[in-house]
Amino acid sequence: MVVLFSMIDGEKEVSCAISTSAMDEMEGVVRARAGEREAQFMRLRERIEVCADGKYQASELEGAPAGIILRSIDFRKQR
């Protein structure tokens, strides 16, 4: 499961997603309820955006159309 969000680069919209397991790991919870995901995302938003921007700047895009996918491992490595 993922939470979808977008980043804006000038006039270009970049599709992004973060795995719910990554958010749970960041907060140290086993599994947040579906109804709690939006609030969880907002609490973690700054860290998520910094990580997404780092992957965007490094051109680490995936899929078609190309976008950013954040996983637990992305928050374990130093950026």
C-alpha positions as CSV (number, residue, x, y, z in Angstrom):
1,M,0.0,0.0,0.0
2,V,1.2,3.5,-0.7
3,V,0.2,7.1,-0.1
4,L,0.2,9.2,-3.2
5,F,1.3,12.9,-3.3
6,S,2.8,15.3,-5.9
7,M,5.8,17.6,-6.0
8,I,6.0,20.7,-8.2
9,D,9.1,21.7,-10.2
10,G,8.3,25.0,-11.8
11,E,5.2,24.1,-13.9
12,K,6.0,20.4,-13.9
13,E,4.0,18.1,-11.6
14,V,6.0,15.0,-10.4
15,S,3.9,12.1,-9.1
16,C,5.2,10.6,-5.9
17,A,4.4,7.7,-3.6
18,I,5.5,6.6,-0.2
19,S,4.9,3.1,1.1
20,T,2.8,2.8,4.2
21,S,5.4,0.5,5.7
22,A,8.0,3.2,5.4
23,M,5.7,5.7,7.3
24,D,5.0,3.1,9.9
25,E,8.8,2.4,10.3
26,M,9.5,6.1,10.6
27,E,7.0,6.4,13.5
28,G,7.8,3.1,15.1
29,V,4.3,1.7,14.8
30,V,3.3,-1.8,13.7
31,R,0.6,-0.8,11.3
32,A,-1.4,2.4,11.3
33,R,-5.1,2.2,10.5
34,A,-6.2,3.4,7.0
35,G,-8.1,6.3,8.6
36,E,-4.9,7.5,10.3
37,R,-2.8,7.7,7.1
38,E,-3.5,11.3,6.2
39,A,-2.6,12.5,9.7
40,Q,0.5,10.3,9.7
41,F,1.6,11.7,6.4
42,M,1.2,15.2,7.7
43,R,3.3,14.5,10.8
44,L,6.0,13.1,8.6
45,R,5.6,15.5,5.7
46,E,8.8,17.4,6.1
47,R,11.0,14.3,6.2
48,I,9.1,12.8,3.3
49,E,9.4,15.9,1.1
50,V,13.2,16.2,1.8
51,C,13.7,12.6,0.8
52,A,11.6,12.9,-2.3
53,D,13.4,16.0,-3.3
54,G,16.8,14.3,-2.8
55,K,15.7,11.4,-5.1
56,Y,14.3,13.9,-7.7
57,Q,17.6,15.9,-7.7
58,A,19.5,12.7,-8.1
59,S,17.2,11.7,-11.0
60,E,16.1,8.5,-9.2
61,L,12.8,8.3,-11.1
62,E,10.9,5.1,-11.6
63,G,8.0,3.8,-13.7
64,A,6.1,5.2,-16.6
65,P,5.3,8.0,-16.3
66,A,8.4,8.6,-14.3
67,G,7.9,9.5,-10.7
68,I,9.4,9.2,-7.2
69,I,8.7,6.1,-5.1
70,L,9.8,6.2,-1.4
71,R,10.5,3.0,0.5
72,S,11.8,2.3,4.1
73,I,15.3,2.0,2.8
74,D,15.3,5.5,1.5
75,F,15.0,6.8,5.1
76,R,17.8,4.6,6.4
77,K,20.5,6.0,4.2
78,Q,22.0,9.4,4.7
79,R,20.9,12.2,2.3
